[in-house]
Amino acid sequence: MMLKDLIIASRSYRSFDEHVKISEEMLCNWVDCARLSPSSINLQMLKFRLVTKQNELDAMLANTRWAGKITDRKLPPEGHAPTAYIIICADTDVIATAEHFLKDVGICAQSIMLAATEAGFGGCMIGSFSPKTVTEVLALPDNLSPRLVLALGKPDETVVLTDLPASGDTSYYRDGDTHVVPKRTLEELIVK
Ligand SMILES: Cc1cc2nc3c(=O)[nH]c(=O)nc-3n(C[C@H](O)[C@H](O)[C@H](O)COP(=O)(O)O)c2cc1C
């Protein structure tokens, strides 16, 4: 697949086939793609906590908030939860003032999501969680501060892209069971 096709395929998925597990080896391979990504001042101040044990998967599902704009159904649906998570953490032992370098988080997140997509998996970046609670339920050491959650699994829903409606509303929505994501046009994005 060409890179652009991979980017198009790498949507935010919120429903998964729970029978399809992701091996530790595969997760490590995806983190390796983050390891090789650009890093502010090359500090490499991020650490990656893998979550695959059922009790931790349950805790992560209970402590993440999904698709706030979709209110007519529960996402992920019952029985369609992610089968792994990668928690991207800032390591304050590497740099105490982590706040300056958090752009690295998004870069690593996208590297991981693209690697997952290439391997036939997918997921959703989750910013809506309580770092304090996640630190507690995963017993993270004091130097690790969770910044972004990557929920991962074998997607079993359809996501399509569309142009923005005339109203200009960027909200994603459901058309039946299909998840629809409006994207601005390229023309609108390029500054003239
Ligand atoms: C940094 C970041 C944080 C996000 N946090 C959440 C979240 O907490 N819950 C959720 O359901 N989706 C979350 N998303 C997914 C966005 O809603 C999604 O990217 C957007 O709707 C566009 O869909 P697409 O990823 O398929 O293009 C997040 C995305 C990013 C980039």
The ligand as an SDF file (V2000), in Angstrom:
LIG
                    3D

 31 33  0  0  0  0  0  0  0  0999 V2000
   -4.9050   13.7600   20.0650 C   0  0  0  0  0  0  0  0  0  0  0  0
   -6.2260   13.0790   19.8030 C   0  0  0  0  0  0  0  0  0  0  0  0
   -7.0440   12.7420   20.8540 C   0  0  0  0  0  0  0  0  0  0  0  0
   -8.2460   12.0760   20.6130 C   0  0  0  0  0  0  0  0  0  0  0  0
   -9.0380   11.7130   21.6790 N   0  0  0  0  0  0  0  0  0  0  0  0
  -10.1700   10.9960   21.4550 C   0  0  0  0  0  0  0  0  0  0  0  0
  -10.9430   10.5460   22.5590 C   0  0  0  0  0  0  0  0  0  0  0  0
  -10.6550   10.8280   23.7140 O   0  0  0  0  0  0  0  0  0  0  0  0
  -12.0470    9.7850   22.3050 N   0  0  0  0  0  0  0  0  0  0  0  0
  -12.4020    9.4340   21.0220 C   0  0  0  0  0  0  0  0  0  0  0  0
  -13.3970    8.7130   20.8460 O   0  0  0  0  0  0  0  0  0  0  0  0
  -11.6910    9.8630   19.9450 N   0  0  0  0  0  0  0  0  0  0  0  0
  -10.5750   10.6270   20.1280 C   0  0  0  0  0  0  0  0  0  0  0  0
   -9.8160   11.0380   19.0690 N   0  0  0  0  0  0  0  0  0  0  0  0
  -10.1990   10.6460   17.6890 C   0  0  0  0  0  0  0  0  0  0  0  0
  -10.8260   11.8090   16.9080 C   0  0  0  0  0  0  0  0  0  0  0  0
  -12.1580   11.9940   17.3190 O   0  0  0  0  0  0  0  0  0  0  0  0
  -10.7320   11.4690   15.3980 C   0  0  0  0  0  0  0  0  0  0  0  0
   -9.3790   11.5240   15.0020 O   0  0  0  0  0  0  0  0  0  0  0  0
  -11.5730   12.4240   14.5410 C   0  0  0  0  0  0  0  0  0  0  0  0
  -12.9410   12.2410   14.8110 O   0  0  0  0  0  0  0  0  0  0  0  0
  -11.3270   12.2180   13.0490 C   0  0  0  0  0  0  0  0  0  0  0  0
  -11.5370   10.8800   12.6800 O   0  0  0  0  0  0  0  0  0  0  0  0
  -10.3670   10.1070   11.9240 P   0  0  0  0  0  0  0  0  0  0  0  0
   -9.2780    9.8330   12.9430 O   0  0  0  0  0  0  0  0  0  0  0  0
  -10.9800    8.8430   11.4010 O   0  0  0  0  0  0  0  0  0  0  0  0
   -9.8730   11.0050   10.8440 O   0  0  0  0  0  0  0  0  0  0  0  0
   -8.6290   11.7470   19.2840 C   0  0  0  0  0  0  0  0  0  0  0  0
   -7.7940   12.1080   18.2210 C   0  0  0  0  0  0  0  0  0  0  0  0
   -6.6050   12.7630   18.4720 C   0  0  0  0  0  0  0  0  0  0  0  0
   -5.7180   13.1360   17.3000 C   0  0  0  0  0  0  0  0  0  0  0  0
  1  2  1  0
  2  3  1  0
  2 30  2  0
  3  4  2  0
  4  5  1  0
  4 28  1  0
  5  6  2  0
  6  7  1  0
  6 13  1  0
  7  8  2  0
  7  9  1  0
  9 10  1  0
 10 11  2  0
 10 12  1  0
 12 13  2  0
 13 14  1  0
 14 15  1  0
 14 28  1  0
 15 16  1  0
 16 17  1  0
 16 18  1  0
 18 19  1  0
 18 20  1  0
 20 21  1  0
 20 22  1  0
 22 23  1  0
 23 24  1  0
 24 25  2  0
 24 26  1  0
 24 27  1  0
 28 29  2  0
 29 30  1  0
 30 31  1  0
M  END
$$$$
